[in-house]
């Protein structure tokens, strides 16, 4: 597996994250348990020291009673008590306390003497030293010393060692200057508990790490499979297969991405189909006049030299078809030019002046139809945009209105303000458009009545050009029509400068 792949990188990151997470949990748990064991050891050492102090006091009291029964009094009794206590450990230590720890008695008979060992019982792991013992003898208060403990975290990897818990108890023994009882406790039970938790913790940590890796691997495999689907779909689209779709099941980010890509493929497919239809329609429209020209050329070759009337008819037909082809080429160039125009001008202009210019041009072209024209009112209505392109779009709409309005009909081009937009309305009293054809009137080469379009010389490109110009200008165009009553186009343009 290459380390540059997403699968490898996710596996590495997952492993590191799982190891850090489970390791930190394991270390934290062990440290908490170890601290609890250390606190339990300190508490046990304190109880053992208290029991040892009581045992020594009971032993001293018992030694006094024996001295009194022997008839000793005063200094002789105190010396006998000191002899009994320093000679051997009291019975209480031998009968029970020794199983809990180790004990040693250190005494000094006279001021200035060092504390010497009188007796010891148990197995002290090591001598805790004289400093704490001397301090306990000097101050008369117990002194605790906990030497030898390793850092708690070390116990996760080697045998636990909580150290030795030693308490130096000053004891008042008659006849002696000073006496200190060392009570040492080795927390073997607590260390065994810590050692017993090490293996289960390793096992549980390993299981957790393995489970985390398996879950991460499964999630990665699922994500990679989705990426593979995306790659295969992209490859299919690249070679022109636009009928493939991604699965959209689920309510997650990947499903949202799949839906977005499917919408993109749908748009590409529609554009591809529209382009195919455009090429087919353009080829058909161009083939018709070409076929007519070729036919009349053949007629001229066969009979034109012998029949002047036939020659004149053929030449007129060739001229008519060539002009028709020229108009179609001009419309195609206008459509391509409008779609290639990326940057429209953004200048301040008077839409009413543009509308009056459009109506004047239309009245000149259709003078013989005797149409009644209605234009915008007096005054100016200002907005930002490209006046030349808007004049081209409105000219197409007005030209269509004049074409399909019978003689003596009405054509109006009016404007009004609606908040931050300008509404331009082109209405006529013409033949109208069937309701079923209204959603398609802005498509290229679409004609609701083929024979009528042939009569008027249209190719179904004008409205597509007009809509594209209006869309790029940030506006919208809608249409409504009633058969026999007329058609109304409504153009909405923003007043302010477009982005």
Order of alpha helices (4+ residues) and beta strands (2+ residues): alpha-alpha-alpha-beta-beta-alpha-beta-beta-beta-alpha-alpha-alpha-beta-alpha-beta-beta-alpha-beta-beta-alpha-alpha-beta-beta
